[in-house]
Amino acid sequence: MNEYKIIAHIESDFKTKFGVPRQSGLCSHLTSKIIFEPEYRVKEAFRGLEQYSHIWLIWQFSETINKNWTPTVRPPKLGGNKRIGVFATRSPFRPNNIGISSVKLSKIEYRSEYGPVLYVKGADLMDKTPIIDIKPYLSYTDCHPDATGGFALQNIHGCLNVKINKELLDIIPKEKQKGLTEILSNDPRPGYQNDENRIYKMKFDNFEIEFFVNMNTLTVSNIISTNLGKIQRN
């Protein structure tokens, strides 16, 4: 079997796995860029793509590529204890380390140094994730309103109130503030953790976000710039 080729990498605000949305589309204000490898920076290959509002990204779980697959996994959403068959989940520990995400195609920008660059919204990928392929999303066949979703439909909508004082929020670039708030409202903590005394740290863009959760309120207590050091504390 021929090995698949890496055609591009994504540039996102997530430098680590912690905080990455659990599924695509949950954080619609997040914007990412897809930068293609030199071999695929051919303008003709993208002809007609601008006619589609959404695309599929087929990508590689690069963080687990050297790890063995397991027939059952323990989804964090089920508390990290109950085992489910790997093919009934989107766990990265699969026979082939491949993921798939539907994203909104915001625009295509042609740059002299990179060729076609795709701007997408709602991606659930860590920065530098390899992209194997892209395909148009077709609503008449890819959308199934009557589909059932098993345990994956538990708590799919943002359920936390997010509290960030204005002085802290203004540290984040304005165009990224809504995306950050969306991520936090969806509760980035592992599904099996609920420690009200714990301070969590999440890397976002060039910042480290410190927060804690009490009942149904997430409070950002500090923001640290990875470039400038500690900025402000509540």
Summary of the structure (lengths in Angstrom):
residues: 234
radius of gyration: 18.7
end to end distance: 55.9
largest distance: 55.9
contacts: 619
relative contact order: 0.21
helix: 18%
strand: 34%
